[in-house]
Amino acid sequence: MANLCIFNCISLHFSIAKYRYIERQLEHWAVSNIQPPPSVKKVAIIIGCDRRLLYKKHPELCKIISQKYLAYIENCAKERVESLKKRVATAVYSLNSQGIYPSRRKVENYLKMPGAIKEKAVRCTWKQEIKKLTGLE
């Protein structure tokens, strides 16, 4: 009976220590400015714990980590689209200066990016640049 009590005390102490360790790790990742910020899944792998357990035991910290990661992903997407819009505008003017009509396919071939103009924002930029060239704007 005494052995069982000692085992339960050791087990309880281990789980409290592990809980505190996980909490400290999550706090670290929640306030760190490491770029790119890790996702909760990545943090779970680093800690050596299940992602669902982290969300269950520490929902606030996981939400902070998740929001930082989501903001980073959204920012990367915006930067990519802005860069692509600038490249499309440059390609339209370059093709036009060569005497080639800047059709969707010609611009995509020039950029070596098939399907680049399928994104709505990029397609709008392409159309606006063509309107500027033709004087319809």
ROZA-12335 format. One line per 4 residues: their letters; for each residue x, y negated, z of C-alpha. Coordinates in steps of 0.25 Angstrom, whole numbers, plus 5000, padded with zeros to 4 digits. Example, Ala and Ser with C-alpha at 12.3 -4.5 7.8 and 13.67 -1.06 7.14 Angstrom:
! residues 2
as> 5049/5018/5031; 5055/5004/5029
END
This chain:
! residues 137
manl> 5000/5000/5000; 5011/4990/5003; 5018/4993/4990; 5005/4989/4983
cifn> 5005/4976/4990; 5019/4973/4987; 5016/4976/4972; 5004/4967/4972
cisl> 5012/4956/4978; 5024/4958/4968; 5014/4958/4957; 5007/4946/4961
hfsi> 5020/4938/4963; 5024/4942/4949; 5011/4938/4943; 5012/4924/4950
akyr> 5026/4922/4946; 5023/4926/4931; 5010/4917/4932; 5019/4905/4937
yier> 5030/4908/4926; 5019/4908/4915; 5014/4895/4920; 5027/4889/4921
qleh> 5030/4893/4906; 5017/4888/4901; 5019/4875/4908; 5033/4874/4902
wavs> 5027/4877/4888; 5016/4867/4890; 5025/4855/4893; 5037/4859/4884
niqp> 5039/4850/4872; 5046/4862/4864; 5043/4861/4849; 5036/4868/4843
ppsv> 5027/4871/4856; 5024/4886/4858; 5010/4891/4857; 5004/4898/4869
kkva> 5006/4911/4862; 5021/4908/4860; 5022/4904/4875; 5015/4917/4879
iiig> 5026/4925/4871; 5037/4916/4878; 5031/4919/4892; 5028/4933/4889
cdrr> 5014/4932/4892; 5001/4934/4885; 4995/4921/4879; 4981/4925/4884
llyk> 4986/4926/4898; 4993/4912/4897; 4979/4906/4892; 4972/4913/4903
khpe> 4981/4909/4915; 4986/4896/4910; 4976/4890/4900; 4980/4875/4902
lcki> 4994/4877/4899; 4991/4886/4887; 4982/4875/4882; 4993/4865/4883
isqk> 5003/4874/4876; 4993/4877/4865; 4989/4863/4863; 5004/4859/4861
ylay> 5006/4870/4851; 4993/4866/4843; 4997/4852/4843; 5011/4856/4837
ienc> 5004/4865/4827; 4995/4854/4822; 5006/4844/4822; 5014/4853/4813
aker> 5002/4855/4804; 5000/4840/4802; 5015/4838/4799; 5015/4849/4789
vesl> 5003/4843/4782; 5009/4829/4782; 5022/4834/4776; 5014/4841/4765
kkrv> 5006/4829/4762; 5019/4821/4760; 5025/4832/4752; 5012/4832/4743
atav> 5012/4817/4741; 5027/4818/4737; 5024/4830/4727; 5012/4822/4721
ysln> 5021/4810/4718; 5033/4818/4713; 5025/4827/4703; 5018/4814/4698
sqgi> 5031/4807/4696; 5035/4819/4687; 5023/4818/4679; 5016/4830/4685
ypsr> 5002/4830/4690; 5002/4833/4705; 4992/4844/4705; 4990/4853/4718
rkve> 4998/4864/4712; 5009/4855/4707; 5011/4848/4720; 5011/4862/4728
nylk> 5021/4867/4718; 5030/4855/4720; 5029/4856/4735; 5031/4872/4733
mpga> 5019/4873/4743; 5008/4881/4736; 4995/4877/4743; 5000/4865/4750
ikek> 4989/4856/4745; 4978/4865/4750; 4978/4858/4763; 4968/4847/4764
avrc> 4977/4836/4769; 4988/4839/4758; 4977/4840/4747; 4972/4826/4751
twkq> 4986/4820/4750; 4988/4827/4737; 4975/4821/4731; 4978/4807/4737
eikk> 4992/4807/4730; 4986/4811/4717; 4975/4800/4718; 4986/4790/4721
ltgl> 4994/4795/4708; 4981/4794/4699; 4977/4781/4705; 4963/4786/4710
e> 4965/4781/4724
END
